[in-house]
Amino acid sequence: MILLFAFGGVSLKIADYYGERSTKTISFISACVSALIFGLLISHNSVSSSIILGIILGVLFSGKINQLNLFFGLVLTLTIAFILKFQLPNLWLLFIVTLFSFIDELSHEWCSSTKIFANFFPLRPFLKMSFIIMAFLSLIEIKYILAFFCFDLSYDFTNFLLNNYATKHK
């Protein structure tokens, strides 16, 4: 399960990166891979469902599902989740993840446009802090904390690799 979260982060970043650059084939293939992984996680259990759906809803509410491949991936994710038996999320966890994912996306966008705290908010710290607090309060099992951080770190590391690769090979 933890590896699925990590591969979900990688495939989502690839879909986002290439979708922004109009590389249709790669962006749609990676969106399909991401959708398969997210569909599996949503149908795995209520905690995984809460985390993945919360991230999706936070990003959706912030207006960041703004590319055709990402919209396609969203529809495919939900279709796969329902075929595999969608697990109802824990409402409190879904709310926390959605809220802080939304705040992260808005703060990232705001800082990108204003250059205030330019080095801090690209890290999208609020959702990470909420998971650390939930860990300290023992509100969520440690395997889900690790799974979330594997997702998040793999997403950020993939972003780093793609940006450095693209910069060096232009």
TIZA-518828 format. One record per residue (C-alpha): residue number from 1; residue in one letter; chain; x, y, z. Coordinates in steps of 0.1 Angstrom, whole numbers. Layout:
<torzas>
guse=NUM; zamar=a; marpa=A; xx=X; yy=Y; zz=Z
...
</torzas>
This chain:
<torzas>
guse=1; zamar=m; marpa=A; xx=0; yy=0; zz=0
guse=2; zamar=i; marpa=A; xx=28; yy=24; zz=9
guse=3; zamar=l; marpa=A; xx=44; yy=17; zz=-25
guse=4; zamar=l; marpa=A; xx=11; yy=25; zz=-43
guse=5; zamar=f; marpa=A; xx=11; yy=59; zz=-26
guse=6; zamar=a; marpa=A; xx=47; yy=65; zz=-38
guse=7; zamar=f; marpa=A; xx=39; yy=54; zz=-73
guse=8; zamar=g; marpa=A; xx=8; yy=75; zz=-72
guse=9; zamar=g; marpa=A; xx=29; yy=106; zz=-64
guse=10; zamar=v; marpa=A; xx=53; yy=99; zz=-93
guse=11; zamar=s; marpa=A; xx=26; yy=92; zz=-119
guse=12; zamar=l; marpa=A; xx=5; yy=122; zz=-108
guse=13; zamar=k; marpa=A; xx=35; yy=146; zz=-111
guse=14; zamar=i; marpa=A; xx=43; yy=132; zz=-146
guse=15; zamar=a; marpa=A; xx=7; yy=137; zz=-157
guse=16; zamar=d; marpa=A; xx=7; yy=172; zz=-144
guse=17; zamar=y; marpa=A; xx=41; yy=182; zz=-158
guse=18; zamar=y; marpa=A; xx=35; yy=168; zz=-193
guse=19; zamar=g; marpa=A; xx=-1; yy=180; zz=-193
guse=20; zamar=e; marpa=A; xx=11; yy=216; zz=-188
guse=21; zamar=r; marpa=A; xx=35; yy=212; zz=-217
guse=22; zamar=s; marpa=A; xx=10; yy=197; zz=-241
guse=23; zamar=t; marpa=A; xx=27; yy=164; zz=-244
guse=24; zamar=k; marpa=A; xx=-5; yy=145; zz=-249
guse=25; zamar=t; marpa=A; xx=6; yy=109; zz=-251
guse=26; zamar=i; marpa=A; xx=28; yy=109; zz=-220
guse=27; zamar=s; marpa=A; xx=3; yy=131; zz=-200
guse=28; zamar=f; marpa=A; xx=-26; yy=108; zz=-207
guse=29; zamar=i; marpa=A; xx=-7; yy=75; zz=-201
guse=30; zamar=s; marpa=A; xx=6; yy=88; zz=-168
guse=31; zamar=a; marpa=A; xx=-29; yy=101; zz=-159
guse=32; zamar=c; marpa=A; xx=-43; yy=66; zz=-166
guse=33; zamar=v; marpa=A; xx=-15; yy=50; zz=-144
guse=34; zamar=s; marpa=A; xx=-23; yy=75; zz=-117
guse=35; zamar=a; marpa=A; xx=-60; yy=68; zz=-120
guse=36; zamar=l; marpa=A; xx=-55; yy=31; zz=-116
guse=37; zamar=i; marpa=A; xx=-34; yy=36; zz=-85
guse=38; zamar=f; marpa=A; xx=-58; yy=61; zz=-69
guse=39; zamar=g; marpa=A; xx=-88; yy=39; zz=-78
guse=40; zamar=l; marpa=A; xx=-71; yy=10; zz=-60
guse=41; zamar=l; marpa=A; xx=-63; yy=31; zz=-30
guse=42; zamar=i; marpa=A; xx=-98; yy=45; zz=-28
guse=43; zamar=s; marpa=A; xx=-112; yy=10; zz=-28
guse=44; zamar=h; marpa=A; xx=-86; yy=-4; zz=-4
guse=45; zamar=n; marpa=A; xx=-101; yy=9; zz=29
guse=46; zamar=s; marpa=A; xx=-116; yy=40; zz=44
guse=47; zamar=v; marpa=A; xx=-84; yy=57; zz=55
guse=48; zamar=s; marpa=A; xx=-67; yy=54; zz=21
guse=49; zamar=s; marpa=A; xx=-99; yy=65; zz=6
guse=50; zamar=s; marpa=A; xx=-100; yy=96; zz=29
guse=51; zamar=i; marpa=A; xx=-64; yy=106; zz=20
guse=52; zamar=i; marpa=A; xx=-67; yy=102; zz=-17
guse=53; zamar=l; marpa=A; xx=-102; yy=117; zz=-20
guse=54; zamar=g; marpa=A; xx=-92; yy=146; zz=3
guse=55; zamar=i; marpa=A; xx=-62; yy=154; zz=-19
guse=56; zamar=i; marpa=A; xx=-83; yy=152; zz=-50
guse=57; zamar=l; marpa=A; xx=-111; yy=174; zz=-35
guse=58; zamar=g; marpa=A; xx=-86; yy=200; zz=-22
guse=59; zamar=v; marpa=A; xx=-70; yy=203; zz=-56
guse=60; zamar=l; marpa=A; xx=-104; yy=203; zz=-74
guse=61; zamar=f; marpa=A; xx=-118; yy=230; zz=-52
guse=62; zamar=s; marpa=A; xx=-87; yy=251; zz=-58
guse=63; zamar=g; marpa=A; xx=-92; yy=249; zz=-95
guse=64; zamar=k; marpa=A; xx=-60; yy=230; zz=-103
guse=65; zamar=i; marpa=A; xx=-77; yy=202; zz=-122
guse=66; zamar=n; marpa=A; xx=-75; yy=224; zz=-153
guse=67; zamar=q; marpa=A; xx=-60; yy=202; zz=-179
guse=68; zamar=l; marpa=A; xx=-79; yy=176; zz=-201
guse=69; zamar=n; marpa=A; xx=-56; yy=148; zz=-190
guse=70; zamar=l; marpa=A; xx=-61; yy=155; zz=-153
guse=71; zamar=f; marpa=A; xx=-99; yy=157; zz=-158
guse=72; zamar=f; marpa=A; xx=-98; yy=124; zz=-177
guse=73; zamar=g; marpa=A; xx=-77; yy=109; zz=-148
guse=74; zamar=l; marpa=A; xx=-103; yy=121; zz=-123
guse=75; zamar=v; marpa=A; xx=-132; yy=105; zz=-141
guse=76; zamar=l; marpa=A; xx=-112; yy=73; zz=-146
guse=77; zamar=t; marpa=A; xx=-101; yy=73; zz=-109
guse=78; zamar=l; marpa=A; xx=-138; yy=74; zz=-98
guse=79; zamar=t; marpa=A; xx=-148; yy=48; zz=-123
guse=80; zamar=i; marpa=A; xx=-121; yy=24; zz=-112
guse=81; zamar=a; marpa=A; xx=-129; yy=30; zz=-75
guse=82; zamar=f; marpa=A; xx=-166; yy=22; zz=-81
guse=83; zamar=i; marpa=A; xx=-158; yy=-9; zz=-101
guse=84; zamar=l; marpa=A; xx=-135; yy=-21; zz=-73
guse=85; zamar=k; marpa=A; xx=-159; yy=-12; zz=-45
guse=86; zamar=f; marpa=A; xx=-155; yy=23; zz=-34
guse=87; zamar=q; marpa=A; xx=-147; yy=26; zz=3
guse=88; zamar=l; marpa=A; xx=-165; yy=53; zz=22
guse=89; zamar=p; marpa=A; xx=-140; yy=78; zz=37
guse=90; zamar=n; marpa=A; xx=-138; yy=88; zz=73
guse=91; zamar=l; marpa=A; xx=-155; yy=121; zz=73
guse=92; zamar=w; marpa=A; xx=-132; yy=138; zz=98
guse=93; zamar=l; marpa=A; xx=-101; yy=127; zz=80
guse=94; zamar=l; marpa=A; xx=-116; yy=136; zz=46
guse=95; zamar=f; marpa=A; xx=-124; yy=171; zz=59
guse=96; zamar=i; marpa=A; xx=-89; yy=176; zz=73
guse=97; zamar=v; marpa=A; xx=-71; yy=164; zz=42
guse=98; zamar=t; marpa=A; xx=-94; yy=184; zz=18
guse=99; zamar=l; marpa=A; xx=-91; yy=216; zz=38
guse=100; zamar=f; marpa=A; xx=-53; yy=215; zz=41
guse=101; zamar=s; marpa=A; xx=-48; yy=203; zz=5
guse=102; zamar=f; marpa=A; xx=-69; yy=233; zz=-6
guse=103; zamar=i; marpa=A; xx=-50; yy=257; zz=16
guse=104; zamar=d; marpa=A; xx=-17; yy=244; zz=3
guse=105; zamar=e; marpa=A; xx=-28; yy=248; zz=-33
guse=106; zamar=l; marpa=A; xx=-40; yy=284; zz=-27
guse=107; zamar=s; marpa=A; xx=-10; yy=294; zz=-7
guse=108; zamar=h; marpa=A; xx=13; yy=279; zz=-34
guse=109; zamar=e; marpa=A; xx=-5; yy=299; zz=-61
guse=110; zamar=w; marpa=A; xx=-6; yy=331; zz=-41
guse=111; zamar=c; marpa=A; xx=32; yy=329; zz=-33
guse=112; zamar=s; marpa=A; xx=40; yy=321; zz=-69
guse=113; zamar=s; marpa=A; xx=23; yy=353; zz=-80
guse=114; zamar=t; marpa=A; xx=35; yy=376; zz=-52
guse=115; zamar=k; marpa=A; xx=70; yy=362; zz=-44
guse=116; zamar=i; marpa=A; xx=62; yy=365; zz=-7
guse=117; zamar=f; marpa=A; xx=77; yy=335; zz=12
guse=118; zamar=a; marpa=A; xx=87; yy=322; zz=-22
guse=119; zamar=n; marpa=A; xx=110; yy=295; zz=-8
guse=120; zamar=f; marpa=A; xx=85; yy=283; zz=19
guse=121; zamar=f; marpa=A; xx=51; yy=278; zz=3
guse=122; zamar=p; marpa=A; xx=63; yy=259; zz=-28
guse=123; zamar=l; marpa=A; xx=68; yy=231; zz=-2
guse=124; zamar=r; marpa=A; xx=31; yy=231; zz=5
guse=125; zamar=p; marpa=A; xx=36; yy=228; zz=42
guse=126; zamar=f; marpa=A; xx=0; yy=228; zz=57
guse=127; zamar=l; marpa=A; xx=-10; yy=193; zz=47
guse=128; zamar=k; marpa=A; xx=23; yy=179; zz=58
guse=129; zamar=m; marpa=A; xx=20; yy=197; zz=92
guse=130; zamar=s; marpa=A; xx=-16; yy=183; zz=96
guse=131; zamar=f; marpa=A; xx=-3; yy=147; zz=91
guse=132; zamar=i; marpa=A; xx=25; yy=153; zz=117
guse=133; zamar=i; marpa=A; xx=-1; yy=166; zz=142
guse=134; zamar=m; marpa=A; xx=-23; yy=137; zz=135
guse=135; zamar=a; marpa=A; xx=7; yy=114; zz=141
guse=136; zamar=f; marpa=A; xx=15; yy=131; zz=174
guse=137; zamar=l; marpa=A; xx=-21; yy=128; zz=185
guse=138; zamar=s; marpa=A; xx=-23; yy=92; zz=174
guse=139; zamar=l; marpa=A; xx=-53; yy=99; zz=153
guse=140; zamar=i; marpa=A; xx=-41; yy=79; zz=123
guse=141; zamar=e; marpa=A; xx=-20; yy=48; zz=121
guse=142; zamar=i; marpa=A; xx=17; yy=53; zz=113
guse=143; zamar=k; marpa=A; xx=15; yy=33; zz=81
guse=144; zamar=y; marpa=A; xx=-8; yy=60; zz=67
guse=145; zamar=i; marpa=A; xx=15; yy=88; zz=78
guse=146; zamar=l; marpa=A; xx=43; yy=70; zz=60
guse=147; zamar=a; marpa=A; xx=21; yy=64; zz=30
guse=148; zamar=f; marpa=A; xx=12; yy=100; zz=27
guse=149; zamar=f; marpa=A; xx=48; yy=112; zz=30
guse=150; zamar=c; marpa=A; xx=59; yy=86; zz=4
guse=151; zamar=f; marpa=A; xx=32; yy=101; zz=-19
guse=152; zamar=d; marpa=A; xx=43; yy=136; zz=-11
guse=153; zamar=l; marpa=A; xx=80; yy=131; zz=-13
guse=154; zamar=s; marpa=A; xx=78; yy=111; zz=-46
guse=155; zamar=y; marpa=A; xx=57; yy=138; zz=-61
guse=156; zamar=d; marpa=A; xx=82; yy=165; zz=-51
guse=157; zamar=f; marpa=A; xx=112; yy=144; zz=-61
guse=158; zamar=t; marpa=A; xx=97; yy=137; zz=-95
guse=159; zamar=n; marpa=A; xx=91; yy=174; zz=-99
guse=160; zamar=f; marpa=A; xx=127; yy=181; zz=-91
guse=161; zamar=l; marpa=A; xx=139; yy=155; zz=-116
guse=162; zamar=l; marpa=A; xx=116; yy=166; zz=-143
guse=163; zamar=n; marpa=A; xx=126; yy=203; zz=-139
guse=164; zamar=n; marpa=A; xx=163; yy=195; zz=-138
guse=165; zamar=y; marpa=A; xx=160; yy=172; zz=-168
guse=166; zamar=a; marpa=A; xx=140; yy=197; zz=-188
guse=167; zamar=t; marpa=A; xx=164; yy=225; zz=-179
guse=168; zamar=k; marpa=A; xx=195; yy=206; zz=-189
guse=169; zamar=h; marpa=A; xx=180; yy=192; zz=-221
guse=170; zamar=k; marpa=A; xx=164; yy=222; zz=-238
</torzas>
